[in-house]
Amino acid sequence: MQGKHLFEYAVIRLVPRVEREEFVNVGVVICCKRQNFIACKIHLPKEKLLALDPLSDFSVFECYLESFEKICQGDPNGNPIGKQDAASRFRWLTAMRSSMLQTSRPHSGFTEHLQETLEKLFEEYVA
């Protein structure tokens, strides 16, 4: 990939108790429509989630995050969303919802290196 690419990204959040609206940043998803590129990086910080909800069910969190990753990767097995192009998958993943797995509003920028930008965003917002 040469030259600057317009990209969008969103921070992935887990909300252990939706009614309290408290969340922990657990990852970042990035998309470049022109390159048909979408990728995410996720880390499950159990200690932070336990601070918000000592009864957190990590098997549920892991299942949600695994589904998110599969859709992001375009895995067509078991989910029709995974068959769509990168931009459509990004729009679906970042749609506003009231559930345990949410994302921030999408933000945009320009980069020459999409994967490196994903790593930098992850370090800034999650690590």
C-alpha positions in Angstrom: 0.0 0.0 0.0 1.6 3.2 -1.1 0.5 6.8 -0.4 -1.9 8.1 2.3 -5.1 6.2 2.9 -8.3 7.6 4.5 -9.2 5.3 7.3 -11.8 5.1 10.1 -11.4 3.5 13.5 -13.4 2.9 16.6 -12.5 1.8 20.1 -14.0 -1.5 21.2 -15.6 -1.4 24.7 -16.9 -4.0 27.1 -19.7 -2.8 29.4 -20.1 -5.5 32.1 -23.2 -4.0 33.6 -25.1 -2.1 30.9 -27.4 -0.3 33.3 -24.4 1.4 34.9 -22.9 2.5 31.6 -19.3 1.9 32.8 -16.9 0.4 30.3 -13.4 -0.8 29.7 -11.6 -0.2 26.4 -10.7 -3.7 25.1 -9.6 -3.1 21.5 -9.6 -1.1 18.3 -11.1 -1.7 14.9 -9.8 0.1 11.8 -11.1 0.2 8.2 -10.1 1.6 4.9 -12.8 1.3 2.3 -10.6 2.0 -0.7 -8.2 -0.8 0.3 -11.1 -3.1 1.4 -9.1 -3.4 4.6 -10.5 -4.1 8.1 -8.7 -5.3 11.1 -9.0 -5.3 14.9 -6.7 -5.9 17.9 -8.3 -7.0 21.2 -7.1 -7.6 24.7 -9.4 -8.7 27.6 -8.2 -6.9 30.8 -9.8 -9.1 33.4 -8.7 -7.1 36.4 -10.3 -3.9 35.1 -13.5 -5.7 34.3 -13.6 -7.3 37.7 -13.3 -3.9 39.3 -16.5 -2.8 37.5 -18.3 -6.1 38.2 -16.8 -8.8 40.5 -19.3 -11.3 39.0 -18.2 -10.8 35.4 -18.7 -13.8 33.2 -15.6 -13.9 31.1 -16.9 -16.8 28.9 -19.6 -14.4 27.7 -17.1 -11.6 27.0 -14.8 -14.0 25.2 -17.7 -15.3 23.0 -18.7 -11.7 22.1 -15.1 -10.7 21.3 -14.6 -13.9 19.2 -17.7 -13.1 17.1 -16.5 -9.5 16.6 -13.1 -10.8 15.4 -14.7 -13.3 13.0 -16.9 -10.7 11.5 -13.9 -8.3 11.2 -11.9 -11.1 9.5 -14.7 -11.8 7.1 -15.3 -15.3 8.3 -18.4 -16.4 6.4 -19.1 -19.4 8.6 -22.2 -18.9 10.6 -22.7 -15.2 10.0 -23.9 -13.5 6.8 -22.3 -10.2 7.9 -18.9 -11.8 7.5 -19.6 -12.2 3.7 -19.9 -8.4 3.2 -17.1 -6.0 2.1 -14.8 -4.4 4.7 -16.7 -1.1 4.9 -20.1 -2.8 5.4 -18.7 -5.0 8.1 -17.1 -1.9 9.8 -20.5 -0.1 9.7 -22.2 -3.1 11.2 -19.6 -3.6 13.9 -19.7 0.1 14.9 -23.4 0.6 14.9 -24.7 2.1 18.1 -26.2 -0.5 20.4 -27.0 -1.0 24.1 -25.2 -4.3 24.9 -22.2 -5.5 26.7 -20.1 -5.1 23.6 -20.0 -1.5 22.2 -17.7 0.8 20.2 -17.0 4.4 20.3 -18.2 6.6 17.4 -16.0 6.2 14.4 -13.1 8.6 13.9 -11.1 9.2 10.7 -7.6 10.0 9.7 -4.9 9.4 7.0 -2.1 6.9 7.1 0.4 5.2 4.9 0.5 2.1 7.0 -2.9 0.7 8.1 -1.5 -2.1 10.3 1.0 0.1 12.0 -1.7 2.7 12.7 -3.9 -0.1 14.2 -1.0 -0.9 16.6 -0.5 2.8 17.5 -4.2 3.3 18.2 -4.3 0.1 20.3 -1.3 1.3 22.4 -3.0 4.7 22.9 -6.5 3.6 23.8 -6.2 0.1 25.2 -2.7 -0.9 26.4 
